[in-house]
Structures are given as C-alpha cells and as structure tokens.
Amino acid sequence: MRGLKKQRRIQIVILAVVALALSTALIGYAMRDGINFFRAPSDVAEAPPPATEVFRIGGLVEEGTLVRGEGETISFKVTDGGASIPVTYTGILPDLFGEGEGMVGTGRLVDGVFQATEILARHDETYMPEEVIDALQAQGVYRHYEGEDPES
C-alpha cells in the first residue's frame, strides 16, 4: 500500500512537470510574433537585421525627406543623428507626425528600406519611448529637459 502511494505521488509530479513544460512552450510559441525589439537607425545601419525579422525603429523624421506618394503611400527618412534609414509606409499617419518630430515604427527592413506596418508619432517628451530618447541622446541630437520648458 505504501509503495502505491509513493508511485502515485511520483506520477502526479511528473504529470505536473510535463504540463508546466507544455504550457511554457505554448506561451513562447504564441508570443513569437508579439515581441518586437527596438533598434536605433545607427544600429540598423551597422548591422542590418534579416528581412524576416520584425522590429521597431525610432528617431526623428529627417527634415526635407517626407514625400507623399500616390494614395496613402508615404516615404521619409528616420534619423538619430548618426545614420538615416529610409522608411515607407502605406496608411494614414497620426496627426502629430511631421518632419523634425519623433516617431516609432514597426516593420521589416527589406533591401535597405524599412517597410513600416505601424507608425506612432510622439506628442511630447513625456510620451517618447525611453529607447528612442536614449538613442537620440547617445548621438547628441536630443536633450531631455527636466522640469523646464524646452521652448524657453
């Protein structure tokens, strides 16, 4: 009788470990497309990712590069001061999107051009992602103003 209880306990522990491993594998499989790494334009220029990798790129829309094509196609360059990456996007841009403004895009780098599937424009420094601020500060393009008005 004692051996039967011990055997049953071992079976339950093994079943729990297998269930935990299976659920971890399923969660990882479900998240494979949901995890997008951030890259600055300088990082993309130094080591371009494969065309199959979806990632986020952020920086400032370079002055004089915003071109509106036919329909909803827009092209521009995003820069962090160290490098510029051409971007194309088909869709409706956020109202706050413009040259010299911060942006974050999600998409793929295909033949040296970032093909964005989503574009986000920043409202002000409060809403700019930390990764974009860090990348711009590293290139000396952006200065974060603590407690003071950046316009003054």
PyMOL commands that set and color helices and strands:
alter all, ss='L'
color gray80, all
select helices_A, chain A and resi 2-31+41-46+125-127+130-138
alter helices_A, ss='H'
color red, helices_A
select strands_A, chain A and resi 37-39+55-61+67-68+73-79+84-90+102-110+113-121
alter strands_A, ss='S'
color yellow, strands_A
deselect
rebuild
show_as cartoon
